[in-house]
Amino acid sequence: MDILVIGGTRFFGKKLVELCLQNGHTVTILTRGQSGNPFGAQVKQLIVNRDDAEALAQALESSSWDIVFDNICYAPDEAQKLCEILEGKTKKLVFTSTLSTYEVDGNVKSEEDFNPYDYEIRMGNREDFSYGEGKRQAEALFFKEATFPVVAVRFPIVMGENDYTQRLHFHVERILKGEPISLPNIEAKMSYITDEEAAAFLYFAGISPIEGPYNATATGAISLKDLIGLIEEASGKHARISLIGSDEHSQSPYGVPADWYMSNAKAEAAGFTFSQLHHWLPDLVKTVVKQLQ
C-alpha cells in the first residue's frame, strides 16, 4: 500500500513510519524538515509547511495514497484544507486526536462523551482555540466534510524514552534535584499509552475497516500520587509536592483537578488488544531515572 504520514519524524510518528516500512508499504512523509529525515532513502520526503495551503496542495497534487495519517492537525482550517486537497486522492484518513476532547469531570470517558458529528463547527486556525477545542473542531470538520472514511484516534498522554515533550522527564528531574512539583489533585487518575503502542494502534486503524472516533489507551489508570511513588522508588529520592503552587515552573504537566481517563472497550471490541499500564510503566520510569541520574 501507498501511505502518506503527515508528521512522521519523531516520537510515535517515527514509530508509525517504521511500522509501515516493516510491513512492506511504500511510505511518503510530509514535514517541515526541521527534524531531518531519519529514514533516508527508505521513504520519500515532502518538505512543506502545512499552514501554506497552496504549497501543500501543490506538493500533494500528483499522487494518491491508500492511507493518509495526519498526526499534526490542530484546527478546523487545517482539516478543511486537507479534505479539499485529498478529495479523490485517498481511501482513508487516520487523524490523531486526543483525550483533551473530553471534559475533566472525574468520569471514565467513552467515545460517546464527545460526538463530533453533532458538534457545531467554528472555523479558525490553531491560535484561535485551546488544544482540546482545536481537536474537537478538527474532528467535527473531518467527519462532516471528508469524502473518504475517517478514523479519529483519541490518545491520552503518550509516554516513551524519546518523548520530546519531556513530561515524564520533568517529574523525574525535579525529584532528583529536590525541586517542588505543584499538583492540583494528587489523587487524580490518568490514562497513558506508550509511543510504540500508539503507533501500533494508528497502523491498525489504517488497515482495519473501522471508521469514527476511537479511544486508544493502555488498560488501566494511575493516580499522580502513585506515579510519583514509582519515581521515588526508582530514584531513592523523596518528592516535594505542593498542592497549591503559584510558580509556573513547578506546575506538573500531568496536573489535573479530577480523574481524567478513558475506556478502550470500543477499540478492543474492534480487534486490538492493549497492554496493561502497570506492566510497563514501572520499567519506563526506571529507564528515565537512569537516563537523568
Beta strands, then each sheet from edge to edge (+ up, - down):
strand 1: 2-6
strand 2: 26-31
strand 3: 44-47
strand 4: 67-70
strand 5: 93-98
strand 6: 150-155
strand 7: 157-159
strand 8: 180-182
strand 9: 189-190
strand 10: 192-194
strand 11: 212-215
strand 12: 222-223
strand 13: 240-242
sheet 1: 3+ 2+ 1+ 4+ 5+ 6+ 11+
sheet 2: 7+ 10+
sheet 3: 8+ 13+
sheet 4: 9+ 12-
end
